[in-house]
């Protein structure tokens, strides 16, 4: 028996709001480009209902659909910038705080045994 994904039914509030905002922005992007649901569905190789579900922010819509829509609207580069590990300021600060501290003093070697 396949286990149901509780996250898709009740995602954290911030996640649900972000998906909702992304969905609205994707619909706006499509309308600004004067594209129909059918045209976008054909471009990314899926059905009209899937595009509609994504634009409604349905949490069970696959992430690949959202990324394909971003690609179709030439917005994928914006996501790539978000995923840049060098722009993860919180992660970089955390990494620095737990990194072992190394001494910059160089030890002098001698020939004493």
Backbone as CSV, one residue per row, in Angstrom:
resi,resn,N_x,N_y,N_z,CA_x,CA_y,CA_z,C_x,C_y,C_z
1,UNK,0.840,-1.182,0.000,0.000,0.000,0.000,0.887,1.249,0.000
2,UNK,0.568,2.197,-0.860,1.344,3.416,-0.971,0.968,4.361,0.171
3,UNK,1.994,4.859,0.853,1.758,5.769,1.970,1.442,7.164,1.438
4,UNK,0.453,7.819,2.029,0.040,9.146,1.610,1.033,10.179,2.134
5,UNK,1.340,11.154,1.294,2.268,12.213,1.679,1.503,13.304,2.418
6,UNK,1.679,13.395,3.711,0.977,14.379,4.537,1.404,15.793,4.173
7,UNK,2.648,15.964,3.742,3.165,17.283,3.393,2.365,17.926,2.269
8,UNK,1.924,17.127,1.299,1.161,17.698,0.188,-0.241,18.112,0.627
9,UNK,-0.765,17.504,1.672,-2.096,17.866,2.164,-2.055,19.034,3.137
10,UNK,-1.043,19.071,3.987,-0.943,20.135,4.982,0.496,20.637,5.071
11,UNK,0.940,21.373,4.044,2.313,21.893,4.099,2.437,22.994,5.136
12,UNK,3.644,23.290,5.589,3.827,24.421,6.504,3.278,25.704,5.865
13,UNK,2.800,26.586,6.707,2.151,27.817,6.251,3.024,28.596,5.262
14,UNK,4.301,28.759,5.574,5.201,29.520,4.703,5.360,28.844,3.342
15,UNK,5.384,27.525,3.328,5.509,26.777,2.078,4.241,26.960,1.244
16,UNK,3.102,26.830,1.886,1.824,26.980,1.188,1.691,28.386,0.589
17,UNK,2.085,29.397,1.336,2.026,30.771,0.830,2.981,30.982,-0.336
18,UNK,4.166,30.391,-0.248,5.143,30.526,-1.331,4.651,29.857,-2.602
19,UNK,4.046,28.688,-2.474,3.505,27.992,-3.642,2.366,28.816,-4.243
20,UNK,1.540,29.373,-3.398,0.424,30.198,-3.866,0.926,31.424,-4.630
21,UNK,1.950,32.057,-4.099,2.530,33.232,-4.762,3.173,32.839,-6.090
22,UNK,3.911,31.735,-6.102,4.519,31.249,-7.334,3.437,30.956,-8.375
23,UNK,2.358,30.320,-7.959,1.266,29.986,-8.871,0.669,31.243,-9.502
24,UNK,0.411,32.250,-8.690,-0.145,33.509,-9.208,0.832,34.173,-10.174
25,UNK,2.111,34.138,-9.832,3.120,34.752,-10.698,3.274,34.001,-12.016
26,UNK,3.135,32.686,-11.969,3.208,31.901,-13.210,2.025,32.221,-14.118
27,UNK,0.869,32.369,-13.522,-0.306,32.719,-14.333,-0.131,34.109,-14.949
28,UNK,0.363,35.045,-14.153,0.619,36.397,-14.659,1.630,36.358,-15.798
29,UNK,2.684,35.560,-15.641,3.712,35.446,-16.682,3.108,34.895,-17.973
30,UNK,2.241,33.908,-17.852,1.599,33.334,-19.041,0.714,34.366,-19.734
31,UNK,-0.077,35.075,-18.946,-0.980,36.066,-19.525,-0.215,37.223,-20.167
32,UNK,0.868,37.639,-19.549,1.689,38.716,-20.124,2.282,38.302,-21.460
33,UNK,2.546,37.014,-21.623,3.115,36.512,-22.873,2.020,36.161,-23.885
34,UNK,0.773,36.408,-23.474,-0.384,36.171,-24.336,-0.443,34.715,-24.813
35,UNK,-0.194,33.795,-23.877,-0.221,32.366,-24.177,-1.462,31.731,-23.556
36,UNK,-2.018,30.750,-24.222,-3.141,30.002,-23.664,-2.607,28.826,-22.847
37,UNK,-3.493,28.261,-22.031,-3.114,27.065,-21.284,-2.689,25.949,-22.240
38,UNK,-3.414,25.819,-23.335,-3.117,24.766,-24.309,-1.735,24.962,-24.932
39,UNK,-1.389,26.190,-25.283,-0.079,26.463,-25.891,1.066,26.131,-24.933
40,UNK,0.888,26.511,-23.676,1.933,26.232,-22.678,2.023,24.732,-22.422
41,UNK,0.885,24.079,-22.322,0.876,22.629,-22.097,1.601,21.902,-23.223
42,UNK,1.362,22.312,-24.459,2.044,21.691,-25.594,3.538,21.959,-25.547
43,UNK,3.904,23.178,-25.154,5.332,23.528,-25.115,6.107,22.663,-24.120
44,UNK,5.509,22.408,-22.954,6.245,21.625,-21.951,5.873,20.146,-21.978
45,UNK,4.919,19.779,-22.837,4.595,18.364,-23.004,3.717,17.780,-21.930
46,UNK,2.713,18.515,-21.518,1.778,18.004,-20.514,0.366,18.438,-20.880
47,UNK,-0.571,18.191,-19.988,-1.959,18.527,-20.255,-2.367,19.880,-19.700
48,UNK,-3.467,20.386,-20.210,-4.005,21.679,-19.777,-4.348,21.659,-18.289
49,UNK,-4.908,20.546,-17.806,-5.288,20.450,-16.391,-4.067,20.598,-15.478
50,UNK,-2.951,20.057,-15.888,-1.726,20.156,-15.074,-1.289,21.618,-14.956
51,UNK,-1.359,22.350,-16.063,-0.995,23.773,-16.036,-1.975,24.539,-15.158
52,UNK,-3.243,24.227,-15.302,-4.274,24.872,-14.482,-4.018,24.604,-12.998
53,UNK,-3.733,23.356,-12.656,-3.454,23.000,-11.261,-2.242,23.770,-10.722
54,UNK,-1.209,23.897,-11.546,-0.014,24.635,-11.125,-0.355,26.104,-10.880
55,UNK,-1.178,26.670,-11.754,-1.566,28.078,-11.600,-2.515,28.292,-10.427
56,UNK,-3.107,27.224,-9.931,-3.966,27.304,-8.745,-3.170,27.031,-7.464
57,UNK,-1.907,26.655,-7.622,-1.054,26.384,-6.460,-1.344,25.055,-5.800
58,UNK,-1.811,24.109,-6.564,-2.109,22.782,-6.021,-0.806,22.136,-5.546
59,UNK,-0.777,21.737,-4.292,0.473,21.241,-3.691,0.882,19.870,-4.193
60,UNK,-0.018,19.164,-4.846,0.348,17.845,-5.370,0.932,17.932,-6.781
61,UNK,0.959,19.127,-7.357,1.570,19.309,-8.668,3.074,19.115,-8.534
62,UNK,3.619,18.339,-9.436,5.042,18.018,-9.398,5.916,19.268,-9.546
63,UNK,7.024,19.253,-8.864,7.961,20.373,-8.950,8.499,20.525,-10.368
64,UNK,8.554,19.414,-11.107,9.043,19.482,-12.484,8.106,20.328,-13.345
65,UNK,6.838,20.342,-13.030,5.887,21.174,-13.775,6.182,22.655,-13.508
66,UNK,6.397,22.992,-12.245,6.707,24.387,-11.908,8.004,24.841,-12.604
67,UNK,9.017,23.990,-12.584,10.280,24.344,-13.237,10.124,24.427,-14.748
68,UNK,9.317,23.532,-15.323,9.076,23.583,-16.764,8.350,24.866,-17.147
69,UNK,7.424,25.310,-16.308,6.734,26.569,-16.577,7.699,27.750,-16.485
70,UNK,8.561,27.724,-15.498,9.574,28.782,-15.397,10.451,28.793,-16.650
71,UNK,10.805,27.603,-17.126,11.598,27.495,-18.355,10.824,28.048,-19.545
72,UNK,9.560,27.684,-19.648,8.737,28.116,-20.779,8.612,29.632,-20.838
73,UNK,8.650,30.279,-19.677,8.516,31.739,-19.617,9.872,32.428,-19.530
74,UNK,10.939,31.664,-19.705,12.306,32.182,-19.648,12.622,32.825,-18.296
75,UNK,12.167,32.177,-17.233,12.398,32.670,-15.873,13.254,31.717,-15.045
76,UNK,13.745,30.674,-15.659,14.499,29.658,-14.917,15.804,30.212,-14.351
77,UNK,16.412,31.177,-15.018,17.669,31.752,-14.543,17.507,32.377,-13.159
78,UNK,16.339,32.960,-12.900,16.090,33.558,-11.588,16.153,32.511,-10.478
79,UNK,15.659,31.306,-10.748,15.699,30.226,-9.765,17.128,29.731,-9.592
80,UNK,17.870,29.653,-10.686,19.269,29.215,-10.598,20.057,30.158,-9.692
81,UNK,19.769,31.443,-9.771,20.454,32.407,-8.909,20.107,32.176,-7.443
82,UNK,18.857,31.815,-7.164,18.449,31.544,-5.781,19.163,30.313,-5.225
83,UNK,19.430,29.357,-6.092,20.051,28.103,-5.655,21.577,28.181,-5.603
84,UNK,22.140,29.356,-5.841,23.588,29.526,-5.833,24.099,29.411,-4.395
85,UNK,24.949,28.405,-4.109,25.422,28.220,-2.743,26.245,29.402,-2.229
86,UNK,26.801,30.189,-3.104,27.575,31.348,-2.648,26.670,32.490,-2.194
87,UNK,25.394,32.422,-2.522,24.446,33.447,-2.089,23.679,33.022,-0.843
88,UNK,23.974,31.859,-0.321,23.333,31.346,0.892,24.075,31.921,2.100
89,UNK,23.756,33.170,2.428,24.484,33.870,3.487,24.339,33.182,4.841
90,UNK,23.156,32.707,5.163,22.947,32.016,6.435,23.789,30.754,6.502
91,UNK,23.762,29.968,5.432,24.555,28.743,5.393,26.045,29.010,5.496
92,UNK,26.512,30.069,4.831,27.938,30.423,4.899,28.331,30.835,6.311
93,UNK,27.466,31.606,6.981,27.768,32.020,8.365,27.795,30.811,9.295
94,UNK,26.843,29.890,9.108,26.822,28.689,9.935,28.071,27.852,9.706
95,UNK,28.472,27.729,8.471,29.654,26.945,8.135,30.897,27.550,8.795
96,UNK,31.004,28.871,8.759,32.148,29.533,9.376,32.155,29.350,10.892
97,UNK,30.973,29.332,11.500,30.907,29.234,12.962,31.266,27.842,13.469
98,UNK,31.065,26.815,12.638,31.372,25.459,13.098,32.666,24.914,12.517
99,UNK,33.278,25.658,11.616,34.532,25.195,11.015,35.633,25.205,12.074
100,UNK,36.490,24.210,12.045,37.584,24.196,13.013,38.501,25.399,12.796
101,UNK,38.873,25.998,13.892,39.765,27.154,13.820,41.192,26.664,13.655
102,UNK,41.873,27.195,12.686,43.241,26.777,12.423,44.181,27.911,12.744
103,UNK,45.288,27.528,13.272,46.294,28.512,13.621,47.089,28.882,12.373
104,UNK,47.401,30.142,12.260,48.199,30.598,11.123,49.693,30.534,11.416
105,UNK,50.034,30.174,12.650,51.448,30.094,13.016,52.073,28.877,12.361
106,UNK,53.211,29.094,11.725,53.927,27.986,11.115,54.944,27.453,12.116
107,UNK,54.968,26.172,12.240,55.917,25.541,13.153,57.263,25.457,12.456
108,UNK,58.255,25.792,13.204,59.611,25.704,12.695,60.122,24.282,12.912
109,UNK,60.680,23.698,11.912,61.262,22.367,12.027,62.731,22.500,12.365
110,UNK,63.146,21.614,13.216,64.578,21.601,13.527,65.106,20.187,13.348
111,UNK,66.387,20.045,13.505,67.020,18.752,13.293,67.257,17.998,14.587
112,UNK,66.686,18.462,15.698,66.864,17.769,16.982,66.011,16.508,16.994
113,UNK,66.652,15.411,17.516,65.934,14.147,17.638,65.691,13.832,19.057
